[in-house]
Amino acid sequence: MKKYLLFLLFASTIIFGQAKEFPLKNEDFSQIVLNKQIYFEGEISKDSPFKLKFENIVKNPYKPNMYFVSGLTEVEGNQAKFLGEIIFTEKYDVRDSPDKMLVFGDFNLIENKSGEHSGIFKGKFRMQINKDLKPLNENFSTITFKGKWKNYIGNLDFDVWWANYTPTNISKIIFK
């Protein structure tokens, strides 16, 4: 019986314990996510305009699907610098566009400023890009981030999203 339980434990570790490896770990998405250092625009708390700009992105040499990021957030004229990471997790082909793909991942951004209006962003992102990662035109990729922002004090908790384009309905965008 002990041997059977040990075998089940070992087998479950192999089956469930291994994370699926990101298939494009050798590609470099830094320049795409930098978005020419132009602000991404979106909303926080459904009515407040939100802006975010990535100023620096460095691929983690030990975890090639992870990138260290830094930049600037802006809400109603208040700016804060942030540090964080984005982690690429999945890639899918686009059904009706054989030259495009969808790439999904997670983000965690920590604002450096203190006070009631500073906190942590966590959520998901998605990119629709050309498979060759080369631009066909100026708008070769769309990047959308969606998640939560919670302040350090713990009394504010808002939904937030931002993108490098203007989505017609953010609730219809699928994140994995």
N, C-alpha and C positions, 0 to 999 in steps of 0.2 A: 504494500500500500504506500509506504514511504517513497519507494522508487517511482511509482505512478504519479504521486503528487509532485515530486521533484521534476519529473519529465514534463508535466503540465505547466509548471511554473517556468521552466526553461523554454518550452515551446511558445508560451504566451509572450514571454519577453522578446523572443525573436519575431513573432508575428506582429505584436502591437507596439513594441518598444522602439522599433526603428522608424525614424522619421523619413518620409519620402524626400529624396534629394532633389533640389531645384535643378532642372535640366540645363539651365543657361548660366550656371555658376561661373563659367569662364568668360562670359561677356561682361562688358563694363557699361553700366547704365548711368554713370555719373553725369555725363553731359545732358542726357535726356531729362533726368530729374532736376538738374540745375535750372532748366527752362530758360536758358539765356539770362539768368538772374533777374527775370521779370517776375513781379508779384503774381502769385496765385490769388484768386479772389473767390469769396464764398460768403457764408453766414455763420454766425454763432448766436444761439438763442433765438432762432427764427426771424428776428427783425434787425439784428445788428450786423452791418457789413464787417467782413473779416478779410484780412490780407496776410499772406505768408510768403516770405522769400527765402529760398535756400541760397546761402552765400558760399558754403563749402561742403563738399561731399567727398569722402574718402572710403574706398573699398577696404573692408577688413581683410588683411592677408591670410588670416587663420580660418575665417568663416566667409568664403567668397560670395555667399548670398546676402551678407549683411553689409550695410554701409553706415558709417558714422556721418552725421549731418550737423550743420549749424546754420543759423540764420536769424531771421527777424520776423516777429508777428506784429500786427497792428490792428487795434480795435478802437474805433472812434478817436483817432489821433494818439492813443496811448501805444507806445512801442515797447517791446521786450525782446531781448535776445534769447535764443534757445539753443540747446544741445540735444542730440538724440540719436536714434537709429531707425533705419528702415530695413526690413527683412523681406526679401523676395521669397515666395513660397510655392507658387504654382504658375504653370504656363499652359495655355490652350490655344488651339488654332481657331480662327474666326471662320465659321461655316461658309458664308457667302463671299468671303474675301481671302483667297488662298495665299496672298502675299502679306496678310496681317495676322497678328496674334494678340491675345490678351494675357497680361501678366498681373498676378495678384500678390499681395503681401500685407504686412503689418507695420505699423509705425508707433513709436513712443518718443515724444518730444517733451523736454523739460525746460520751462522758462527760467531764466537766471534771475529775473527781477523778483523782489519780494512784495508782499502786500495782498490785499483782497482780490485784485484783478490779475494775479499771476498764478500759474498752476501747471498741470500736466495734461498733454494731449495723448490719447491712445485710440487706436482704431485700425481700420483697413484702408488699403489703397488698391487702385486698379489702373492699368495703363493699356491703351490700345495703340500698338506701334507696328511698324513694318518689320517683317521677320529679319531683314538684313540690317536692321538698326540704322539705316541710312535714310536721310530725308528725301522724299520725292518733291516736297514743297515746304513752305514755311510751317504748315500745320500738320506735320507728319505724325504727331502723337497727341493723344489726349490722356491726361493724368487727372484722376479724381481721388481725393482723400475724404474719408467720412469716419467720424468717431465721436468721442466724448472729450470734454474739457472739464477738469475739476480743479478748483483752486486749492492752494496749500492749506488754507484755514479750514476748509471742509464745508463751508456754507453755500457754495455755488457749484452747480453741476449742469452743464449745458451740452446739447447736441451741437456738433460743428461739422462743417464740410467746406472744402475749397477745391478749386480745379483751375486748369490753365485754359478753360473755355467756359462758355455759359450753358450749362445743361438746362433743358426745357423743364425737366421734372426730376430732381435729385432722388426722389423716393423710388423711381423706376430703374435706377442704376443698380446692377447686381454686383455684390462684393462677395468674395470667398474667404 
